[in-house]
């Protein structure tokens, strides 16, 4: 642009030097003024464009800075959140272990309490069963005593001692103390009687004896320890099918602490005859004749 103005100025000087024509000078002045005006207008436009470009650049830089700042802040917040979350997870692991330990201890405690309660309930159940058995025994004893009293009052005794109970042509002693089978046999013989020998097939005698024996257990005079065959205390043979043996009896069980099996007979709680080890101490029943 400046080179163009210089050229116009040079031409003006040349024309001024070569001619005196006023018209030429006027034309040259007008051309110079036009180019000068054009140059000024173009320069203004260029300045405006430069200013606008600078403003746009500044705005762009500001927006870019804002965006970068916002992103940086977002990344910082995200990083902080991740650190906190990671820290929470790290701190949560011991808490989870503590919770698991507490749950395990709680389960163990509940199981222990359940077992303890079950034992207590079992103990209470056994105690109630024992009380029930005791009540039943006392009731049976009272019934037996009442039965004995009714017999004593209704029959002429014919027995040498009030402890002996008459029935039919015999007297019966239901002992209040316990002995093993051999001792009981000897005791009855010292009283002039025998360890109980049942009249085989006599249901009335069996009913009488079991009514007074219930619910206790008594030795009777039946054994197989000498001959291997069941015989009465007076050595007479026993007819097995005419004796009230319990189910599966005699079974000669070998599980006793004492050596040997079961060779002596007893009236058991179920009011049937069972075999048992002869060394065990039990109550017993003696049977003797009435006084003549």
Secondary structure, 3 states (H helix, E strand, C coil): CHHHHHHHHHHHHHHHHHCCCHHHHHHHHHHHHHHHHHHHHHHHHHHHHHHHHHHHHHHHHHHHHHHHHHHHHHHHHHHHHHHHHHHHHHHHHHHHHHHHHHHHHHHHHHHHHHHHHHHHHHHHHHHHHHHHHHHHHHHHHHHHHHHHHHHHHHCCCCCCCCCCEEECCEEEEECCCCECHHHHHHHHHHCCCEECCCCCCCHHHHHHHHHHHCCCCEEEEEECCCCCCCEECCCCECCHHHCCECCCCCCCCCCCCCCCCCCEEEECCCCCEEEECCCCCEEEEEEEECCC
